[in-house]
Structures are given as C-alpha cells and as structure tokens.
C-alpha cells in the first residue's frame, strides 16, 4: 500500500509545482512590466529598483520551480494517470418480454 500512497503524494507535489510555476511566471511578467514602466517614467528611482529587485526574486523562484519539475519528471508507468469513466453513451436497459 505504501508505493501507491507515495505515488499519489508524488503526483500531488508535481501538480502543486506546476501551479506555483504558473504563479511565478505571472509574477515575472508583472514585475517586468512594472520595472519597464517605472524605468521609463523615472529612471534610477527607488520604485524602479524595487521593481527590478522583485523581478529578480520572482525570476529566481521561477527558475527553482522549473528545475525542480525537471528533476521530478514523472516516471512512465505504462498506464494512464487519470482513470475516468469511459465517454460512451449510456444504454437504457429494457426488460425482454
């Protein structure tokens, strides 16, 4: 029973890393835009340097999450990871006379 539980926890960790990586990517885009806008309006200002610092922090976090996902590549199991019900039309059952 332990290997199945470990596999489920592993897949949850990979899903969470995907979500976190998306969040960091959005943060990188937002802080890059903020740094560019602030740098255009007030080059060398404190706000510009704070934006650049936060851009650097989010870039580092995004890089770390990406490298962790590569290191935790899901090993192939030879079967689908999602076990959903088949998408067949439900048949109505009739009693035969």
Secondary structure in CASP SS format (residue, H / E / C, confidence):
PFRMAT SS
TARGET T0000
AUTHOR 0000-0000-0000
METHOD secondary structure of the structure
MODEL  1
X C 1.00
X H 1.00
X H 1.00
X H 1.00
X H 1.00
X H 1.00
X H 1.00
X H 1.00
X H 1.00
X H 1.00
X H 1.00
X H 1.00
X H 1.00
X H 1.00
X H 1.00
X H 1.00
X H 1.00
X H 1.00
X H 1.00
X H 1.00
X H 1.00
X H 1.00
X H 1.00
X H 1.00
X H 1.00
X H 1.00
X H 1.00
X H 1.00
X H 1.00
X H 1.00
X H 1.00
X H 1.00
X H 1.00
X H 1.00
X H 1.00
X H 1.00
X H 1.00
X H 1.00
X H 1.00
X H 1.00
X H 1.00
X C 1.00
X C 1.00
X C 1.00
X C 1.00
X H 1.00
X H 1.00
X H 1.00
X H 1.00
X H 1.00
X H 1.00
X H 1.00
X H 1.00
X H 1.00
X H 1.00
X H 1.00
X H 1.00
X H 1.00
X H 1.00
X H 1.00
X H 1.00
X H 1.00
X H 1.00
X H 1.00
X H 1.00
X H 1.00
X H 1.00
X H 1.00
X H 1.00
X H 1.00
X H 1.00
X C 1.00
X C 1.00
X C 1.00
X C 1.00
X C 1.00
X C 1.00
X C 1.00
X C 1.00
X C 1.00
X C 1.00
X C 1.00
X C 1.00
X C 1.00
X C 1.00
X C 1.00
X C 1.00
X C 1.00
X C 1.00
X C 1.00
X C 1.00
X C 1.00
X C 1.00
X C 1.00
X C 1.00
X C 1.00
X C 1.00
END
